[in-house]
Amino acid sequence: MASRATTTASRATTTASRATTTASQATTTESRASTTASRATTTASRASTTGSRATTMANRTSTTASRATTTASRATTTAKEETQHLCGDTWRADFLVHEDYWMTVAALAAKRSKDPRTQVGACIVNQENVIIGIGYNRMPKGCDDDHLPWNRHGEGRWDTKYAYVCSAVAVAIMNKKCSDLKGCTIYVTLFPCTESAKLIIEAGIKKVVYLSDQYHDMEMMAASPRFLLAVAEIECIQFKPTEPTITTDLTVNN
Ligand SMILES: Nc1ccn([C@H]2C[C@H](O)[C@@H](COP(=O)(O)O)O2)c(=O)n1
């Protein structure tokens, strides 16, 4: 009996000891939880402060951007006022429109031609409205005009200009200032001949704007360039100038 009592007492002690350990562990866990909660609060508080600073910075940036916009706007207004002061209240209304300009460039180039009968000029424009090739009918580069004929008739074709002359279109294409002419428009003062039509198609030019069509009725004597261009789906339109006469005065007044 005494032995059982001892055993029971011993178990009670062990149980009490375990209870103490459990209570102690619970306290530790509680303490850790409290620390974690406290840290979380600190972190949240810091985040809040950071957020608040970020908002302040964003506000300042926005204010600075707004001031920059105002300054830029004032600068533009000032520049415009200065321009108006220099040039008057409005821009020139009688400026040369693009199409007139390009055909005039072609017509001016034609004036370089030595052909005694027909002078042709061409001007190639890309899709950004930039001139990338100009040409006029002439003998091949470096070939002395004194050694080549400019007549239309002779003992044979070899004795006429047709055997040697380069068309305005050919020269403009050869003079191009970029790698290819895909999608470009060519302004030419005379409807393209068959050889020119072939070159236009090969170059990838998409539109032909021509001024004169004086050889229209002679086309059936040779392969029709009109037919060839139509097969290649190249748009051909006759030019209608906004200004029929454009004069340039090179007189210097000073
Ligand atoms: N689309 C054209 C047609 C002709 N030419 C050149 C070739 C000759 O130099 C001249 C035509 O002479 P014509 O038969 O009228 O005495 O024009 C050209 O460059 N582009």
PDBQT file of the ligand as one rigid body, heavy atoms in Angstrom, charges set to zero:
ROOT
HETATM    1  N1  LIG A 301       9.031  59.696-120.941  1.00  0.00    +0.000 N 
HETATM    2  C1  LIG A 301      10.039  60.224-121.660  1.00  0.00    +0.000 A 
HETATM    3  C2  LIG A 301       9.965  60.340-123.018  1.00  0.00    +0.000 A 
HETATM    4  C3  LIG A 301      11.022  60.874-123.705  1.00  0.00    +0.000 A 
HETATM    5  N2  LIG A 301      12.098  61.274-123.048  1.00  0.00    +0.000 N 
HETATM    6  C4  LIG A 301      13.198  61.919-123.757  1.00  0.00    +0.000 C 
HETATM    7  C5  LIG A 301      13.916  61.136-124.782  1.00  0.00    +0.000 C 
HETATM    8  C6  LIG A 301      14.298  62.219-125.755  1.00  0.00    +0.000 C 
HETATM    9  O1  LIG A 301      15.468  62.883-125.320  1.00  0.00    +0.000 OA
HETATM   10  C7  LIG A 301      13.142  63.169-125.700  1.00  0.00    +0.000 C 
HETATM   11  C8  LIG A 301      12.057  62.886-126.709  1.00  0.00    +0.000 C 
HETATM   12  O2  LIG A 301      12.457  63.443-127.911  1.00  0.00    +0.000 OA
HETATM   13  P1  LIG A 301      11.427  63.670-129.092  1.00  0.00    +0.000 P 
HETATM   14  O3  LIG A 301      11.019  62.332-129.611  1.00  0.00    +0.000 OA
HETATM   15  O4  LIG A 301      10.264  64.414-128.543  1.00  0.00    +0.000 OA
HETATM   16  O5  LIG A 301      12.201  64.468-130.085  1.00  0.00    +0.000 OA
HETATM   17  O6  LIG A 301      12.623  63.007-124.417  1.00  0.00    +0.000 OA
HETATM   18  C9  LIG A 301      12.160  61.168-121.688  1.00  0.00    +0.000 A 
HETATM   19  O7  LIG A 301      13.150  61.583-121.056  1.00  0.00    +0.000 OA
HETATM   20  N3  LIG A 301      11.134  60.629-121.020  1.00  0.00    +0.000 NA
ENDROOT
TORSDOF 0
